[in-house]
Amino acid sequence: MNKHLITLFIVLYAFSSSGGVLFAQGEEDIEIYIIDSYITPEAPYVFNLTFFTTDSVESKIIIENSAEFIISEKPEVDHKFVKDVTELKTNGKYLRYKIEITDRNGKKIRSQQYEVEFPNNLIMKDRNLNLLQVCCFGGVIFGLPSPVYMRYDGKDYFGLSKEIPLFSFYSGGYNYPVGFVGVEYTYVFNKDNPDLSRDFIRVGYKQIIQAPAIEYISLGISYFNDFKGTYGYSPELSLGLFKIENVFTFYARYRYTNGISGGNYCLNEYSVGIYSNFFSINF
C-alpha cells in the first residue's frame, strides 16, 4: 500500500480518538478541550464554562445562535465564562451554545453545538412563573368590559357591558360548549332620556354553533331588568370571529331589547367583546 495512504489513515485515526474539537489551520491544529460545562443546581443559577485550547486564541460564546459574549479579548489558552442564566434568553430544558475562536491570523472558526441541562428546580420555577403570568393575563383579559353602542329613540348612546358565563353545556367536542347560561350587567354613560335607564341586568341562554371560516355563530335570548320597574326580553346574534391565546374568543354582537312591562323599550345594541368560559361550571 502507498506510504502516503498509510500516513493519512494514521492521522485520521488519531483525530477520531482525540477527546477535543480539532480545527485544521494549515500545518497547525487547534483543539478545544471542555473542562467544565454546567449550571449550578441551587440559586443563584450560574452557567460555568471552562476550556483550554492548544494554541493562544481569542474566544467568545454564542448562546442559542443569537446572544454572543466575549470570553477572551486577547489570545489565551485558558478560557473561562461565568454568567447568570436569568440574564440569558433560552427555551426548553437545555442551554445550547457554540464556541467561536479567532486565531492569530484573524481566522474565525465555530465549534459544534454543545448543550447543558437546566436544574430541575429552575425548570419548575419557570413553569410556575409562566403559569402565574398566564393566570394574571387571563384575569386581566377576562375582566375587560365590552364597549356597547346603543340606538334608542333616534339618539346614540354608549356604555360598557360585562357578561359572565355561569353554566356551560358540552356535547361531543370541547372547543366550545353547545350553549351556556350567563349573567350580564350593562352601564350607559350619556343617559339624557328619562325613559332610558342607566343600568341593565340580564340573565339568558346562548346557543353556540361552530362554523367554518369563523369560530362560531351564537343565538341567544335574555331576560332583562333596568332597576326602574321595566323588564322584558332581548334576542341577540353573536359571531365568534377569532381566538386570542387559544383561550378567549373575540366576538361581535347585535341585540334587540324590548320592554314588556313598566316601559316600552325598543333598543338596538351593537357591541364587541371577549368570550371565555374560564369561570364557568361545565356540564
Summary of the structure (lengths in Angstrom):
residues: 283
radius of gyration: 33.2
end to end distance: 81.3
largest distance: 110.4
contacts: 802
relative contact order: 0.10
helix: 14%
strand: 58%
